[in-house]
């Protein structure tokens, strides 16, 4: 009797994430294609004799330039391709895999196209923007492979909205618990309630530097005050101290979450504008070449 067919779903290997699946797509098919293309071009560059030397204006340079422009335009179409989710040979995962590896091959294609001749002109500008797009893309691949695990672990099965709700609940409890406090102690709690705990802009979010956090300062001051008082068991400062301790922990979790999110998203603020700038510089490069040809 034949055994029952196994599921068509292939389990992910230990440590593999959905984010790095496109890198391994179809047994690294696109890595092999891009690697083979790059190797072929390097060998042909070494074997083909161009007099007086390789440059972007030689027939070989024009060939590489045409290949490079075609690839750049095709890879740029990934943004449009994301709107049409399909399966099969040209699934989004296959397209993304091709985007990554063929994008890396542009380092070889573009560099050989220049013939290693650079200067202060629109041609080198286009090359520099291409490298910026590729490097920002590499950063994006790295963070999308590494950070989602850390983001999931930090959330502790809570959504960002749930973490914010928990923080607001602690603030409401702090507000009520501070009512019996002396004026100077209540003022410290009020400082914690009034401060925007996530202010400071993108740089602070990326670095996670919150050393001037008012909640931390208020907690430190109130804890110093409670340490000099006898423990009567019903001191309202004890309850406030415990609530501030919970708030600090929740703030730390939320700030780690926002920092990881920022690290995941910041590369797009470079990659996308640099791509449009590359297309503009590439147009100027091509027009100037044919104008002076």
LOMARKE-927847 format. One line per 4 residues: number of its first residue (from 1); their letters; for each residue x, y negated, z of N, C-alpha, C. Coordinates in Angstrom, 3 decimals. Atoms other than C-alpha are relative to their C-alpha. Layout:
N
NUM = a = X Y Z X Y Z X Y Z | ...
REM end
This chain:
293
1 = xxxx = 0.844 1.190 0.000 0.000 0.000 0.000 0.878 -1.237 0.000 | -0.837 1.189 0.119 1.447 -3.358 -1.000 -0.185 -0.886 1.214 | 0.065 0.918 -1.131 2.292 -5.776 1.756 -0.663 -1.290 -0.427 | 0.707 1.244 0.284 0.353 -9.005 2.018 0.977 -1.078 -0.423
5 = xxxx = -0.883 1.056 0.514 1.867 -11.875 0.040 0.157 -1.076 1.045 | -0.268 1.070 -0.960 3.503 -14.534 2.130 -0.531 -1.312 -0.536 | 0.502 1.330 0.369 2.325 -18.135 2.132 0.978 -0.678 -0.939 | -0.848 0.738 0.937 3.597 -20.338 -0.627 0.715 -1.156 0.676
9 = xxxx = -0.655 1.103 -0.704 4.555 -22.912 1.987 1.328 0.480 0.562 | -1.332 -0.366 -0.487 8.270 -22.722 2.682 0.323 -0.769 1.263 | -0.290 0.717 -1.235 9.127 -23.524 6.301 1.307 -0.755 -0.109 | -1.221 0.795 0.016 11.696 -26.222 6.843 1.037 0.632 0.903
13 = xxxx = -1.083 -0.501 -0.827 15.063 -25.203 8.174 0.096 -0.822 1.273 | -0.153 0.696 -1.266 15.918 -26.139 11.733 0.790 -1.292 -0.205 | -0.658 1.291 0.128 16.812 -29.818 11.889 -0.372 -0.764 -1.244 | 0.391 0.675 1.233 15.339 -30.593 8.471 -1.246 -0.834 0.253
17 = xxxx = 1.165 0.856 -0.156 12.827 -33.433 8.291 -0.641 -0.235 -1.351 | 0.683 0.334 1.239 10.274 -34.527 5.750 0.757 -1.059 -0.776 | -0.683 1.113 0.639 12.491 -37.516 5.064 1.220 0.442 -0.802 | -1.161 -0.415 0.778 15.496 -35.521 3.878 -0.362 1.099 -1.001
21 = xxxx = 0.409 -1.022 0.950 13.418 -33.073 1.810 0.308 -0.374 -1.426 | -0.260 0.420 1.383 13.849 -35.163 -1.328 1.469 0.107 -0.357 | -1.424 -0.144 0.287 17.639 -34.932 -0.977 0.330 1.423 -0.453 | -0.264 -1.402 0.322 17.492 -31.140 -1.212 -0.945 0.543 -1.065
25 = xxxx = 1.048 -0.440 0.923 14.722 -31.014 -3.791 0.545 0.912 -1.101 | -0.315 -0.961 1.078 14.873 -28.025 -6.141 1.466 0.421 0.023 | -1.383 -0.460 -0.107 18.234 -26.864 -4.819 1.012 -1.035 -0.446 | -0.891 1.115 0.356 19.900 -30.270 -5.245 0.121 -0.174 -1.520
29 = xxxx = -0.031 0.076 1.462 18.929 -30.300 -8.932 0.549 -1.334 -0.501 | -0.401 1.306 0.500 19.342 -34.032 -9.388 1.396 -0.396 0.453 | -1.387 0.226 -0.413 22.570 -34.104 -7.395 0.949 0.647 -1.004 | -0.833 -0.698 0.984 23.998 -31.575 -9.848 -0.012 -0.726 -1.346
33 = xxxx = 0.086 0.721 1.278 22.718 -33.492 -12.872 0.810 -1.290 0.056 | -0.724 1.259 -0.134 24.081 -36.810 -11.608 1.498 0.239 0.133 | -1.419 -0.315 -0.148 27.372 -35.224 -10.561 0.625 0.434 -1.313 | -0.511 -0.438 1.296 27.773 -33.524 -13.932 0.151 -1.163 -0.965
37 = xxxx = -0.077 1.175 0.867 27.022 -36.762 -15.785 1.194 -0.870 0.370 | -1.119 0.840 -0.454 29.521 -38.681 -13.666 1.338 0.624 -0.373 | -1.248 -0.691 0.334 32.221 -36.050 -14.173 0.269 -0.078 -1.501 | -0.154 0.072 1.456 31.599 -36.009 -17.946 0.501 -1.382 -0.426
41 = xxxx = -0.395 1.357 0.369 31.957 -39.790 -18.128 1.419 -0.313 0.441 | -1.371 0.229 -0.471 35.125 -39.849 -16.031 0.996 0.690 -0.927 | -0.902 -0.743 0.892 36.722 -37.170 -18.237 0.078 -0.679 -1.362 | -0.007 0.651 1.313 35.646 -38.926 -21.433 0.739 -1.332 0.063
45 = xxxx = -0.713 1.276 -0.161 36.979 -42.233 -20.095 1.513 0.229 -0.051 | -1.432 -0.292 -0.041 40.348 -40.599 -19.489 0.520 0.492 -1.356 | -0.468 -0.623 1.241 40.493 -38.790 -22.848 -0.159 -0.890 -1.228 | 0.243 0.842 1.178 39.073 -41.383 -25.238 0.943 -1.204 0.032
49 = xxxx = -0.986 1.085 0.092 41.697 -43.871 -26.382 -0.646 -1.233 -0.612 | 0.532 1.278 0.470 40.466 -47.446 -26.686 1.147 -1.000 -0.070 | -1.079 0.969 0.180 42.846 -50.059 -28.072 -0.571 -1.422 0.043 | -1.207 -0.216 -0.808 44.082 -52.190 -26.430 -0.275 0.691 1.333
53 = xxxx = 0.322 -0.681 -1.250 42.251 -50.920 -23.324 -1.522 0.041 0.135 | 1.438 -0.097 -0.234 38.815 -49.946 -22.036 -0.540 -1.340 0.487 | 0.672 1.216 -0.470 36.446 -52.878 -21.615 -1.471 0.083 -0.386 | 1.431 -0.029 0.255 32.741 -53.660 -21.677 -0.373 -0.312 -1.420
57 = xxxx = 0.300 0.379 1.364 32.969 -54.981 -25.234 0.404 1.027 -1.033 | -0.368 -1.063 0.948 34.336 -51.775 -26.797 -1.235 0.850 -0.296 | 1.143 -0.855 0.314 32.059 -49.223 -28.430 -0.332 0.919 1.177 | 0.216 -0.867 -1.161 32.557 -47.004 -25.393 -0.666 -0.797 1.123
61 = xxxx = 0.598 0.852 -1.019 31.744 -49.897 -23.071 -1.464 -0.277 -0.289 | 1.394 0.221 0.371 28.546 -50.655 -25.015 -0.845 1.250 0.251 | 0.729 -1.249 -0.244 27.561 -46.989 -24.799 -0.327 0.166 1.473 | 0.231 -0.112 -1.438 28.022 -46.925 -21.041 -0.974 -1.075 0.483
65 = xxxx = 0.909 1.075 -0.382 26.259 -50.266 -20.720 -1.443 0.335 -0.339 | 1.351 -0.385 0.405 23.245 -48.970 -22.642 -0.566 1.072 0.925 | 0.433 -1.044 -0.933 23.089 -45.859 -20.455 -0.346 -0.618 1.355 | 0.208 0.624 -1.301 23.399 -48.008 -17.325 -1.274 -0.826 0.049
69 = xxxx = 1.217 0.825 0.036 20.661 -50.472 -18.341 -1.245 0.883 -0.033 | 1.138 -0.917 0.065 18.327 -47.629 -19.253 -0.289 0.636 1.349 | 0.180 -0.608 -1.316 18.918 -45.969 -15.907 -0.561 -0.992 1.006 | 0.468 1.011 -0.952 18.410 -49.194 -13.949 -1.485 -0.273 -0.194
73 = xxxx = 1.417 0.260 0.267 15.082 -49.883 -15.660 -0.859 1.193 0.405 | 0.756 -1.200 -0.362 13.951 -46.295 -15.166 -0.098 0.155 1.512 | -0.001 -0.137 -1.454 14.948 -46.258 -11.497 -0.852 -1.076 0.662 | 0.830 1.074 -0.556 13.231 -49.585 -10.879 -1.476 0.369 -0.040
77 = xxxx = 1.405 -0.403 0.140 9.987 -47.947 -11.989 -0.479 0.853 1.165 | 0.427 -0.817 -1.128 9.969 -45.869 -8.773 -1.039 -0.728 0.837 | 0.981 0.761 -0.777 8.084 -48.689 -7.039 -1.406 0.144 -0.557 | 1.301 -0.223 0.622 5.258 -48.259 -9.552 -0.410 1.462 0.111
81 = xxxx = 0.283 -1.443 -0.051 5.553 -44.478 -9.477 -0.592 0.412 1.349 | 0.500 -0.345 -1.326 4.824 -44.426 -5.726 -1.517 -0.128 0.099 | 1.446 0.196 -0.042 1.273 -45.510 -6.497 -0.755 1.177 -0.626 | 0.652 -1.137 0.657 0.594 -42.275 -8.412 0.556 1.289 0.568
85 = xxxx = -0.486 -1.203 -0.669 1.056 -39.309 -6.080 -0.465 1.237 -0.774 | 0.332 -1.231 0.710 1.207 -36.014 -7.990 0.895 1.107 0.518 | -0.847 -1.137 -0.355 2.716 -32.564 -7.612 0.656 0.519 -1.260 | -0.624 -0.611 1.162 4.871 -30.450 -9.859 1.369 -0.584 -0.285
89 = xxxx = -1.353 0.387 0.382 8.008 -31.250 -11.787 0.269 -1.472 0.257 | -0.201 1.429 -0.210 7.487 -35.005 -11.557 -0.833 -0.487 1.181 | 0.612 0.445 -1.247 6.128 -35.189 -8.037 0.784 -1.195 0.534 | -0.686 1.138 -0.597 7.037 -38.181 -5.907 1.343 0.437 0.592
93 = xxxx = -1.255 -0.490 -0.578 9.670 -36.048 -4.164 1.059 0.191 -1.087 | -0.945 -0.190 1.100 11.275 -35.122 -7.499 0.497 -1.341 -0.520 | -0.364 1.319 0.512 11.210 -38.738 -8.671 0.957 -0.698 0.961 | -0.861 0.643 -1.001 12.743 -39.965 -5.402 1.388 0.635 0.012
97 = xxxx = -1.280 -0.686 0.056 15.465 -37.321 -5.593 0.816 -0.482 -1.201 | -0.681 0.506 1.192 16.298 -38.423 -9.133 0.444 -1.443 0.211 | -0.318 1.406 -0.263 16.215 -42.066 -8.020 1.283 -0.121 0.818 | -1.160 0.073 -0.893 18.777 -41.424 -5.284 1.274 0.406 -0.737
101 = xxxx = -1.244 -0.535 0.563 21.290 -39.310 -7.188 0.405 -0.694 -1.300 | -0.352 0.745 1.206 21.082 -41.068 -10.549 0.391 -1.433 0.344 | -0.421 1.317 -0.471 21.298 -44.353 -8.670 1.450 0.001 0.444 | -1.405 -0.110 -0.407 24.570 -43.188 -7.136 0.919 0.149 -1.214
105 = xxxx = -0.838 -0.172 1.194 25.842 -42.194 -10.578 0.269 -1.337 -0.687 | -0.225 1.323 0.580 25.495 -45.857 -11.564 1.299 -0.626 0.490 | -1.300 0.492 -0.472 28.582 -46.550 -9.442 1.077 0.354 -1.020 | -0.970 -0.453 0.992 30.596 -44.492 -11.931 -0.271 -0.666 -1.350
109 = xxxx = 0.345 0.550 1.319 28.717 -45.683 -15.033 0.333 -1.485 -0.074 | -0.229 1.441 0.004 28.853 -49.372 -14.091 1.470 -0.360 0.075 | -1.423 0.305 -0.164 32.483 -49.316 -13.011 0.784 0.317 -1.282 | -0.680 -0.342 1.253 33.655 -47.515 -16.159 -0.404 -0.965 -1.116
113 = xxxx = 0.459 0.974 1.004 31.562 -49.915 -18.246 0.829 -1.288 0.066 | -0.787 1.237 -0.137 33.546 -52.854 -16.837 1.425 0.174 -0.486 | -1.410 -0.219 0.314 36.864 -51.221 -17.712 0.897 -0.564 1.087 | -0.721 0.541 -1.164 37.936 -52.449 -14.245 0.464 -1.441 -0.237
117 = xxxx = -0.281 1.420 0.253 37.900 -56.033 -15.519 -1.090 -0.833 0.678 | 0.944 0.794 -0.767 36.267 -58.467 -13.104 0.417 -1.464 -0.018 | -0.287 1.430 -0.013 36.016 -62.235 -12.912 -1.178 -0.769 0.563 | 1.066 0.851 -0.510 33.898 -65.184 -11.798 -0.960 -0.314 -1.146
121 = xxxx = 0.933 0.169 1.102 31.154 -64.711 -14.378 -1.266 0.810 0.265 | 1.294 -0.652 -0.191 27.626 -63.414 -14.825 0.121 1.516 -0.119 | -0.185 -1.438 0.169 28.937 -59.993 -15.845 0.394 0.659 1.329 | -0.402 -0.529 -1.302 30.691 -59.417 -12.517 -1.108 -0.200 1.030
125 = xxxx = 1.141 0.220 -0.893 27.667 -60.920 -10.733 -0.992 1.154 -0.130 | 0.930 -1.116 0.213 25.455 -58.240 -12.295 0.553 1.277 0.623 | -0.627 -1.185 -0.596 27.940 -55.568 -11.219 -0.095 -0.052 1.527 | 0.057 0.146 -1.449 28.070 -56.946 -7.670 -1.402 0.217 0.541
129 = xxxx = 1.383 -0.206 -0.432 24.279 -57.045 -7.391 -0.397 1.467 -0.113 | 0.275 -1.425 0.134 24.098 -53.488 -8.685 0.560 0.768 1.190 | -0.603 -0.676 -1.142 26.500 -52.368 -5.957 -0.756 -0.313 1.288 | 0.780 0.359 -1.186 24.465 -54.277 -3.344 -1.284 0.815 0.063
133 = xxxx = 1.226 -0.813 0.046 21.290 -52.493 -4.459 0.312 1.445 0.381 | -0.357 -1.395 -0.286 23.049 -49.112 -4.326 0.361 0.179 1.470 | -0.425 -0.122 -1.394 24.639 -49.713 -0.912 -1.176 -0.164 0.962 | 1.177 0.144 -0.854 21.379 -50.949 0.598 -0.878 1.240 -0.089
137 = xxxx = 0.734 -1.254 0.149 19.708 -47.850 -0.829 0.626 1.124 0.805 | -0.691 -1.006 -0.815 22.371 -45.667 0.813 -0.325 -0.167 1.479 | 0.384 0.257 -1.394 21.622 -47.351 4.118 -1.415 0.516 0.255 | 1.372 -0.459 -0.159 17.921 -46.649 3.587 -0.087 1.515 0.099
141 = xxxx = -0.006 -1.467 -0.053 18.602 -42.956 2.898 0.478 0.471 1.366 | -0.585 -0.410 -1.279 20.724 -42.705 6.042 -0.984 -0.168 1.138 | 0.901 0.242 -1.128 18.220 -44.293 8.399 -1.263 0.847 -0.105 | 1.199 -0.813 0.144 15.272 -42.384 6.932 0.277 1.479 0.246
145 = xxxx = -0.369 -1.370 -0.328 17.174 -39.154 7.515 0.210 0.166 1.500 | -0.409 -0.099 -1.402 18.316 -39.930 11.069 -1.045 -0.551 0.966 | 0.788 0.717 -0.996 15.944 -42.385 12.745 -1.406 0.536 0.264 | 1.351 -0.479 -0.324 12.484 -40.762 12.374 -0.052 0.951 1.191
149 = xxxx = -0.026 -0.883 -1.176 13.484 -38.091 14.914 0.061 -0.816 1.281 | -0.129 0.851 -1.183 14.554 -40.770 17.391 -1.284 -0.785 0.253 | 1.246 0.754 -0.131 11.381 -42.762 16.707 -1.094 0.880 0.588 | 1.018 -0.922 -0.508 9.168 -39.738 17.315 0.266 0.368 1.453
153 = xxxx = -0.358 -0.358 -1.381 11.049 -38.777 20.478 -0.284 -1.143 0.961 | 0.206 1.153 -0.878 10.851 -42.300 21.905 -1.483 -0.273 0.257 | 1.426 0.308 -0.145 7.092 -42.596 21.322 -0.674 0.865 1.050 | 0.600 -0.924 -0.971 6.355 -39.615 23.614 -1.476 0.237 -0.313
157 = xxxx = 1.350 -0.296 0.474 3.233 -38.831 21.558 -0.968 -1.170 0.181 | 0.831 1.198 -0.081 1.962 -42.405 21.934 0.187 -0.821 -1.269 | -0.119 0.913 1.123 1.187 -44.760 19.084 0.460 -1.363 0.508 | -0.403 1.353 -0.406 2.454 -48.333 19.073 -1.163 -0.729 0.670
161 = xxxx = 1.172 0.637 -0.603 -1.081 -49.517 19.821 -0.250 0.491 1.414 | 0.207 -0.549 -1.341 -1.348 -47.183 22.806 1.046 -0.525 0.978 | -1.037 0.560 -0.873 1.963 -48.435 24.184 -0.322 -1.447 0.364 | 0.382 1.387 -0.276 0.766 -52.037 23.854 -1.179 -0.057 0.967
165 = xxxx = 1.136 -0.049 -0.917 -2.504 -51.143 25.573 0.455 0.331 1.413 | -0.522 -0.359 -1.324 -0.583 -49.522 28.428 0.706 -1.182 0.647 | -0.681 1.175 -0.522 1.543 -52.658 28.787 -1.010 -1.050 0.481 | 1.029 0.967 -0.401 -1.554 -54.882 28.907 -0.691 0.455 1.293
169 = xxxx = 0.627 -0.516 -1.220 -3.079 -52.601 31.551 0.883 -0.261 1.222 | -0.919 0.281 -1.106 0.013 -52.967 33.718 -0.026 -1.487 0.352 | 0.059 1.443 -0.242 -0.129 -56.757 33.296 -1.260 -0.373 0.787 | 1.232 0.292 -0.743 -3.753 -56.785 34.485 0.128 0.430 1.459
173 = xxxx = -0.203 -0.456 -1.378 -2.801 -54.750 37.537 0.961 -0.914 0.750 | -0.948 0.934 -0.620 0.129 -57.072 38.205 -0.696 -1.297 0.400 | 0.721 1.243 -0.286 -2.140 -60.097 38.012 -0.828 0.143 1.275 | 0.831 -0.216 -1.193 -4.495 -58.615 40.615 0.855 0.228 1.230
177 = xxxx = -0.835 -0.326 -1.150 -1.720 -57.278 42.839 0.753 -1.204 0.528 | -0.769 1.174 -0.422 0.009 -60.682 42.959 -0.838 -1.014 0.763 | 0.850 0.994 -0.651 -2.997 -62.507 44.437 0.357 -0.224 1.472 | -0.301 0.233 -1.423 -2.028 -61.901 48.117 1.429 -0.508 0.255
181 = xxxx = -1.406 0.342 -0.206 1.636 -62.858 47.574 0.171 -1.466 0.367 | -0.378 1.393 -0.256 3.324 -65.977 48.824 0.203 -0.719 -1.321 | -0.025 0.802 1.224 3.486 -68.821 46.339 1.251 0.258 -0.834 | -1.237 -0.194 0.764 7.151 -68.310 45.403 0.077 1.388 -0.618
185 = xxxx = 0.004 -1.355 0.552 6.683 -64.565 44.924 -0.999 0.122 -1.151 | 1.009 -0.028 1.053 3.524 -65.033 42.894 0.495 -0.710 -1.258 | -0.545 0.737 1.140 5.389 -67.523 40.699 0.904 0.897 -0.845 | -0.865 -0.925 0.734 7.907 -64.816 39.766 -0.827 0.972 -0.843
189 = xxxx = 0.869 -0.907 0.744 5.131 -62.438 38.766 -0.645 -0.742 -1.173 | 0.628 0.785 1.052 3.464 -65.213 36.773 0.976 -0.231 -1.161 | -1.007 0.143 1.056 6.724 -65.776 34.868 0.050 1.255 -0.874 | -0.013 -1.258 0.756 6.702 -62.107 33.894 -1.227 0.109 -0.884
193 = xxxx = 1.237 -0.102 0.765 3.071 -62.339 32.752 -0.036 -0.988 -1.167 | 0.079 1.057 1.016 3.592 -65.540 30.749 0.991 0.170 -1.132 | -1.023 -0.105 1.037 6.738 -64.586 28.833 -0.424 0.957 -1.104 | 0.171 -0.919 1.125 6.450 -63.098 25.345 1.140 1.010 0.049
197 = xxxx = -1.091 -0.974 -0.179 8.400 -59.869 25.924 0.679 0.413 -1.292 | -0.563 -0.411 1.276 9.064 -59.407 22.199 0.494 -1.186 -0.814 | -0.474 1.185 0.702 10.155 -62.950 21.315 1.489 0.086 -0.293 | -1.424 0.043 0.288 13.550 -63.848 19.936 0.342 0.283 -1.446
201 = xxxx = -0.247 -0.176 1.425 13.145 -62.967 16.264 0.574 1.347 -0.376 | -0.449 -1.268 0.568 14.463 -60.232 14.030 1.338 0.444 0.561 | -1.332 -0.374 -0.462 18.064 -60.359 15.250 -0.062 0.672 1.370 | 0.121 -0.602 -1.333 17.065 -59.663 18.862 -0.639 1.371 -0.106
205 = xxxx = 0.645 -1.305 0.151 14.806 -56.858 17.721 0.982 1.041 -0.524 | -0.968 -0.951 0.561 17.603 -55.259 15.692 1.074 0.389 1.004 | -1.089 -0.275 -0.952 20.240 -55.578 18.423 -0.511 0.596 1.301 | 0.544 -0.495 -1.267 17.918 -54.713 21.317 0.550 -0.730 1.206
209 = xxxx = -0.584 0.788 -1.091 19.527 -57.457 23.386 -1.095 -0.808 0.693 | 1.034 0.696 -0.772 17.009 -58.531 26.064 0.511 -0.260 1.426 | -0.596 0.212 -1.322 19.362 -59.426 28.905 -0.643 -1.146 0.764 | 0.655 1.116 -0.673 17.376 -62.594 29.652 -1.477 0.277 0.251
213 = xxxx = 1.394 -0.377 -0.211 14.094 -60.681 30.129 -0.480 -0.506 1.359 | 0.532 0.568 -1.239 12.012 -62.528 32.731 -0.541 1.089 0.910 | 0.516 -1.091 -0.817 10.375 -59.316 33.908 1.122 0.656 0.801 | -1.151 -0.580 -0.702 13.790 -57.864 34.763 0.484 -0.931 1.104
217 = xxxx = -0.435 0.973 -1.003 14.765 -61.063 36.588 -0.975 -0.063 1.164 | 1.003 0.049 -1.061 11.476 -61.186 38.515 0.062 1.259 0.856 | -0.091 -1.259 -0.739 11.812 -57.530 39.460 1.206 -0.003 0.932 | -1.215 0.056 -0.816 15.344 -58.103 40.692 -0.199 -0.902 1.229
221 = xxxx = 0.220 0.935 -1.106 14.303 -61.098 42.825 -0.969 0.565 1.035 | 0.986 -0.542 -0.930 11.261 -59.399 44.327 0.548 1.211 0.742 | -0.594 -1.159 -0.685 13.216 -56.217 45.076 0.969 -0.458 1.073 | -0.888 0.558 -1.017 15.782 -58.330 46.891 -0.814 -0.466 1.203
225 = xxxx = 0.850 0.471 -1.101 12.943 -59.832 48.922 -0.548 1.165 0.823 | 0.546 -1.149 -0.728 11.424 -56.449 49.804 1.066 0.725 0.807 | -1.067 -0.709 -0.725 14.803 -55.078 50.908 0.305 -0.629 1.353 | -0.278 0.694 -1.266 14.990 -57.663 53.716 -1.191 0.047 0.937
229 = xxxx = 1.192 -0.053 -0.836 11.512 -56.910 55.077 -0.198 1.409 0.543 | 0.316 -1.331 -0.519 10.396 -54.067 57.310 -1.097 0.660 -0.830 | 0.980 -0.731 0.801 8.423 -51.383 55.498 -1.229 0.271 0.861 | 1.225 -0.130 -0.784 4.903 -51.746 56.890 -1.010 0.938 -0.655
233 = xxxx = 0.865 -0.951 0.680 3.323 -49.418 54.363 -1.115 -0.623 -0.812 | 1.071 0.645 0.762 0.802 -51.927 53.064 0.423 -1.374 -0.518 | -0.520 1.269 0.510 3.040 -54.774 51.906 -0.356 -0.119 -1.477 | 0.352 0.145 1.425 1.605 -56.106 48.585 1.221 -0.090 -0.914
237 = xxxx = -1.216 0.056 0.819 5.176 -56.685 47.429 0.437 1.388 -0.455 | -0.366 -1.366 0.379 5.701 -52.923 47.414 -0.771 0.442 -1.245 | 0.810 -0.356 1.166 2.814 -52.472 44.971 0.468 -0.758 -1.233 | -0.488 0.801 1.118 4.069 -55.325 42.789 1.331 0.546 -0.497
241 = xxxx = -1.302 -0.563 0.366 7.570 -53.824 42.861 -0.180 1.260 -0.847 | 0.245 -1.229 0.757 6.218 -50.466 41.657 -0.566 -0.304 -1.387 | 0.579 0.370 1.293 4.184 -52.133 38.892 1.055 -0.613 -0.928 | -1.073 0.576 0.820 7.184 -54.149 37.709 0.953 1.081 -0.485
245 = xxxx = -0.840 -1.127 0.406 9.194 -50.935 37.645 -0.629 0.712 -1.201 | 0.713 -0.633 1.121 6.541 -49.368 35.372 0.033 -0.895 -1.230 | -0.001 0.913 1.140 6.422 -52.479 33.209 1.366 -0.026 -0.677 | -1.338 -0.028 0.600 10.194 -52.467 32.705 0.203 1.245 -0.850
249 = xxxx = -0.146 -1.247 0.747 10.071 -48.836 31.629 -0.806 -0.051 -1.297 | 0.833 0.092 1.199 7.199 -49.526 29.200 0.590 -0.984 -0.999 | -0.644 0.971 0.887 8.970 -52.603 27.816 1.200 0.621 -0.703 | -1.175 -0.638 0.590 12.140 -50.588 27.267 -0.418 0.965 -1.104
253 = xxxx = 0.482 -0.948 1.007 10.168 -47.914 25.392 -0.505 -0.731 -1.238 | 0.538 0.765 1.122 8.339 -50.462 23.247 1.107 -0.684 -0.796 | -1.087 0.690 0.693 11.505 -52.393 22.457 0.853 0.978 -0.787 | -0.720 -1.021 0.777 13.305 -49.198 21.435 -0.799 0.365 -1.248
257 = xxxx = 0.867 -0.328 1.141 10.322 -48.384 19.205 0.092 -1.080 -1.076 | -0.043 1.095 0.963 10.358 -51.822 17.566 1.385 -0.123 -0.635 | -1.356 0.048 0.553 14.140 -51.712 17.161 0.181 1.083 -1.064 | -0.122 -1.084 0.974 13.988 -48.338 15.408 -0.822 -0.297 -1.253
261 = xxxx = 0.814 0.379 1.149 11.152 -49.587 13.202 0.702 -1.064 -0.842 | -0.706 1.062 0.724 13.176 -52.687 12.305 1.180 0.567 -0.771 | -1.137 -0.615 0.682 16.233 -50.577 11.476 -0.452 0.818 -1.211 | 0.538 -0.766 1.120 14.035 -48.420 9.235 -0.427 -0.896 -1.154
265 = xxxx = 0.619 0.853 1.014 12.529 -51.377 7.391 0.906 -1.103 -0.532 | -0.794 1.181 0.363 15.287 -54.019 7.251 0.668 0.156 -1.360 | -0.720 -0.185 1.265 17.019 -52.454 4.252 -0.844 -0.416 -1.201 | 0.866 0.389 1.109 13.967 -53.137 2.083 0.055 -1.497 -0.266
269 = xxxx = -0.089 1.459 0.165 14.402 -56.875 2.705 1.270 -0.394 -0.764 | -1.190 0.211 0.831 17.768 -56.527 0.941 -0.181 0.710 -1.340 | 0.048 -0.852 1.184 17.088 -53.725 -1.521 -0.948 -0.547 -1.075 | 0.992 0.450 0.984 13.950 -55.115 -3.181 0.375 -1.348 -0.626
273 = xxxx = -0.408 1.266 0.638 15.042 -58.778 -3.637 1.264 0.139 -0.838 | -1.234 -0.191 0.760 18.496 -57.621 -4.751 -0.282 0.694 -1.330 | 0.372 -0.668 1.252 16.834 -55.391 -7.358 -0.514 -1.010 -1.026 | 0.511 1.023 0.921 14.948 -58.343 -8.853 1.119 -0.938 -0.446
277 = xxxx = -1.136 0.840 0.373 18.107 -60.459 -8.742 0.891 0.725 -1.003 | -0.790 -0.801 0.947 19.955 -57.628 -10.513 -0.629 -0.025 -1.386 | 0.668 0.023 1.306 17.339 -57.538 -13.272 0.204 -1.348 -0.696 | -0.217 1.324 0.585 17.711 -61.287 -13.765 1.434 -0.148 -0.494
281 = xxxx = -1.409 0.099 0.393 21.531 -61.123 -13.810 0.294 0.917 -1.177 | -0.199 -0.947 1.102 21.380 -58.111 -16.117 -0.516 -0.589 -1.309 | 0.533 0.652 1.201 19.198 -60.040 -18.551 0.967 -1.061 -0.514 | -0.969 1.033 0.392 21.650 -62.955 -18.522 1.260 0.638 -0.571
285 = xxxx = -1.189 -0.724 0.475 24.527 -60.492 -18.969 -0.196 0.486 -1.431 | 0.255 -0.558 1.333 22.927 -58.834 -22.001 -0.142 -1.118 -1.041 | 0.202 1.105 0.936 21.828 -62.104 -23.614 1.330 -0.663 -0.351 | -1.292 0.650 0.251 25.284 -63.657 -23.188 0.923 0.867 -0.846
289 = xxxx = -0.830 -0.907 0.788 26.989 -60.576 -24.599 -0.391 -0.041 -1.469 | 0.443 0.011 1.396 24.866 -60.559 -27.762 0.129 -1.388 -0.624 | -0.146 1.357 0.529 25.069 -64.354 -28.066 1.433 -0.235 -0.461 | -1.402 0.223 0.342 28.887 -64.288 -28.100 0.599 1.149 -0.809
293 = x = -0.521 -1.191 0.687 29.211 -60.911 -29.851 0.374 -0.361 -1.443
REM end
